[in-house]
Amino acid sequence: MRKKGIELHTKSRAALQVPKSKGDVISMITKEEKVVFEYEIKKLTDEYQKCAESRLKKRIQEDALWLKSVVLCDAG
């Protein structure tokens, strides 16, 4: 079941066309995009708390932190 959540995360990231690095964030994100990013951060946080595999847990944490940095970078 956890794998299914990770597949959803991977598909969601691709569907959102999230930049792979901070340098790829060229323009400000819209309010709607920010809402989507915040929703994805919550999903990642929930998945992180449920995950038992440390390697996968680390990757989830990295993704959540990256998304947070995008939202915070745009807010500043």
Secondary structure, DSSP 8 states (H G I E B T S, - for coil): -HHHHHHHHHHHHHHHT--SSGGG--S---HHHHHHHHHHHHHHHHHHHH---HHHHHHHHHHHHHHHHHHHHHH-
